[in-house]
Each structure stands twice: as C-alpha cells, then as structure tokens.
Amino acid sequence: IPYARFEDHTTNGDRRSLVSVAWRKKCATFQTTRRMAKFVTSGGAAEDGKKPDPTILRSKEEDGKTVALVPTMGYLHDGHLSLVRCAATRGDKVVVSVYVNEGQFAPGEDLDVYPRDPKGDLAKLAGLCDAIFMPEALYSSDDSHQTWIEAQHLQQPLCGGSRPIFFRGVATVVAKLFNIVEPDIAVFGKKDYQQWLIVRRMVQDLDFPVEVVGMPLLREEDGLAMSSRNVRLSAEDRTGALSISRGLTKMKDAVQQGAKDAITLRQQLVDEISLSGGDVDYVEVVDARDLQTVKTIEQDVVVAVAARYGGVGGVRLIDNMEMSP
C-alpha cells in the first residue's frame, strides 16, 4: 500500500508550493496495490513553521470513482479493520487515515501514553485499502491554530461534560481530513456514538458532500468493547471493566421486557460498575437522535457509559448500547 512522508520540496526560498510539481506528477501515476492510481502524501514539519500540503492526488482516469475514508487514531484492532472492510463495499477506493489528533486532548489527558504502532498498522492494512494517510502534524507547531468547529448542543452532554474541548478537536480534525482527502463516504464506528452524531451534524450544517456511515460497535469475546486503550488495562482492571458490557446487556434485556424507568435502570448500572472498581464518569440514558436525557424509555435510546479503571491516571473506557422499548 503506497504512502509517503514528503519532506519540504521547495527550493531556494520558494515556499508557495511545498510539494513540487514533479512529485505531483509522479504520485498521480503511481500504481497502487489495488486497481486504481492514487497516492497519499503525508508531510513532516516544514521550515518556518509551515506544513507540507498533504493531499490525495487523483489521476484523470479516476474521474467518477468514489473514495471512502476511514479516519482512525491508529493502534488498529479488529473493530477498525471492520470499518475498512465496510468502506470497501461502499466506495471504489478506500483511504485510511492514521493520526493521533492532539487537538482533542486537554492538558493532563492521555495524549502522551496513547498507544501507537505505525509499523503494525501498516501491516494490518496490507491488502485492505488503496492508500494510507499518516500525517505527522495537522496543526501549526507554534500553537497558532485559531479556527475550531463546534456542534454547540450535541457536544455538551456525555463526554462533553468532562472533556470540554474534546469534540471541537474531533470535528475540526475530521473537517481537515475531509478537505485533504475529499472523500465521498466516511465510515465511523458507533462505539463513539456521540462523535458519530456530531460528524453527521457537521456534514449537514456545513454542506460537506460526504455520506457519513455509522457501523455497530464490536466487542471482544469476553464482551469488552474494542478499543485501542484496552491494551493499557491490567488483568484485574480488564476483569472489572467487563461489568460495563454485562450491565448494559442486563439493562437492554430489562427494556425489552417492558422496563421503562430510566432513572432506576441507570442507577443499577452505575452501582454495578462502581462495585467492579470502576470510577464512573457518566452513565446516561439519552434519546438516540439528540442525546437529550430521558426519564422514561418510550422511544429509541442509547445508554452511554464512561468509566475509568486503574485510579488516577488510569484507563478511561467508553461504551454504549442502543435500546428500543
């Protein structure tokens, strides 16, 4: 699978074009491991604080073909790979981005310890996609970035309560990826249900010509929601974290049997997670369309959970389950 980290190809002070015409022509005709010619560039830091221009280069022969993008933060697992396989059924070409987005991490969060394995990611993607976009930086190195995208209402509940800058960072980097890759389709996992809704809303409100596809959350054999952060759990904490999916399943069974009191059901789930050693950030029963809290389950809802295992500096896990009365 072709990918490159383009350095600054400007010459003698001419920095208007950070990727040279010669490189553009070469990339436009580069033959990929699948059937069409497309290349993804990803640049390192350029001089004077300027970033290279990472862009997908389309050849004329590609006109009319659709591009499906799968944005990831790397350390890929089977959940990510299922999104890539879904993308291959939706678009003529598949691009996977691998980028740990610093814009969504606040000071004191786990940016520095977020798991990374770029070589492993490349190996896992071999044969599954047409191109991989692995930028080193998408923000100015001098902290001069000033423009952020916010979904004012959807970003406030759930993760927005304890991570107030998180979703502005998510929305902004996704917009950057859309502008760079120019996909027709973007595939997201619904483990990050709130993120999926926010991206859909951003696309609607800002008129991005992108179809946003949400795919169901996938679980490990023991029920734990697949996550790159799972690797940081101790054996004891992983066992405790199983209370999240166990409690969600019990709650779904109760709803299907006619239970409607969201307040009581929520508290039962909070208690189960707490007894397992989890520090609950939130457990909420929300309307599946707008994430507003519900007290009585009379419509499609999502039960969303965030809990930390391992004490201060431990591993924060999120999970959810869609339920219908």
Sequence and secondary structure as in RCSB ss.txt:
>XXXX:A:sequence
IPYARFEDHTTNGDRRSLVSVAWRKKCATFQTTRRMAKFVTSGGAAEDGKKPDPTILRSKEEDGKTVALVPTMGY
LHDGHLSLVRCAATRGDKVVVSVYVNEGQFAPGEDLDVYPRDPKGDLAKLAGLCDAIFMPEALYSSDDSHQTWIE
AQHLQQPLCGGSRPIFFRGVATVVAKLFNIVEPDIAVFGKKDYQQWLIVRRMVQDLDFPVEVVGMPLLREEDGLA
MSSRNVRLSAEDRTGALSISRGLTKMKDAVQQGAKDAITLRQQLVDEISLSGGDVDYVEVVDARDLQTVKTIEQD
VVVAVAARYGGVGGVRLIDNMEMSP
>XXXX:A:secstr
   EEE    BTTB S SS HHHHHHHHT   SSSS EEEEEE   GGG      EEE GGGTT  EEEEEE SS
  HHHHHHHHHHHHH SEEEEEE   GGG  TTSSTTTS   HHHHHHHHTTT SEEE  S SS TTS       
 TTTTSSTHHHH TTHHHHHHHHHHHHHHHH  SEEEEEGGGHHHHHHHHHHHHHHT   EEEEE   B TTS B
  GGGGG  HHHHHHHHHHHHHHHHHHHHHHTT  BHHHHHHHHHHHHHHTT EEEEEEEEETTT  B SB  S 
EEEEEEEEESSTT EEEEEEEEE  
